[in-house]
Amino acid sequence: MKTIVICSGGLDSVSLAHKVAAEHTLTALLSFDYGQRHKKELDFAAACAARLNVPHHIIDISAIGAHLTGSALTDDIAVPDGHYAEETMKATVVPNRNAIMLAIAFGVAAAQKADAVATAVHGGDHFIYPDCRPGFIDAFQAMQNHATEGYAAVTLYAPYVNGSKADIVTDGARHGTPFAETWSCYKGGMRHCGRCGTCVERREAFHLAGIADPTDYEDADFWVSATGGFVATEVK
């Protein structure tokens, strides 16, 4: 299956790239510059492409991102600290981001005669991000079947959509993912902050997977208090 992986440079998408390279035919990595404050993640995506010896395409949609206002990832709004599933994390939603990126990726895949577009959405995303849920994945595939009918047949490959981030860490380790060469922190500083939702989720995932976390955090222990006693109901 000739597959293009949407790769941000984060733990999830880099692990997915290594999985696809091992199990299918990885043809390229596709990244997006949407004006995110943690744009340094794109450097990690480029490093992944070089490591796996495939082309890396960065598509600049920053002009579009400038109109998707109200997110802590693109506007001058503080990135909240705490558990990924807390209500405050809705501040990190970029409206319709995944739908926009996937639509572009499907166009690229159709043009390049690829069989699939792979995305690393996972169960931990379901709390806050509606465009990461199984229902969205299924509906997007159905829509694209109509959009490319008679021209291309592209599959949306989302192997982690019903799994956890700890499952991704386990799978990534199995495929030799160099976790230290990934970037998750939404604050985009010199080091992972250890306090934002994605840092907390990252640190917790390594703990639950029983795999050593090589990440250098500014606050390596905050995740304990952030996750302790927190219970959230997953949204399907």
VENGITA-V455846 format. One record per helix or strand of 2 or more residues. SS is the DSSP state (a for helix, b for strand). FROM is the first residue (numbers start at 1). LEN is the number of residues. If there is no record, write none. Layout:
# VENGITA-V455846
ss=SS from=FROM len=LEN
ss=SS from=FROM len=LEN
This chain:
# VENGITA-V455846
ss=b from=2 len=5
ss=a from=11 len=13
ss=b from=25 len=9
ss=a from=41 len=12
ss=b from=55 len=6
ss=a from=62 len=4
ss=a from=87 len=6
ss=a from=97 len=15
ss=b from=116 len=3
ss=a from=123 len=3
ss=a from=130 len=3
ss=a from=134 len=14
ss=b from=155 len=3
ss=a from=165 len=10
ss=a from=179 len=3
ss=a from=197 len=13
ss=a from=222 len=6
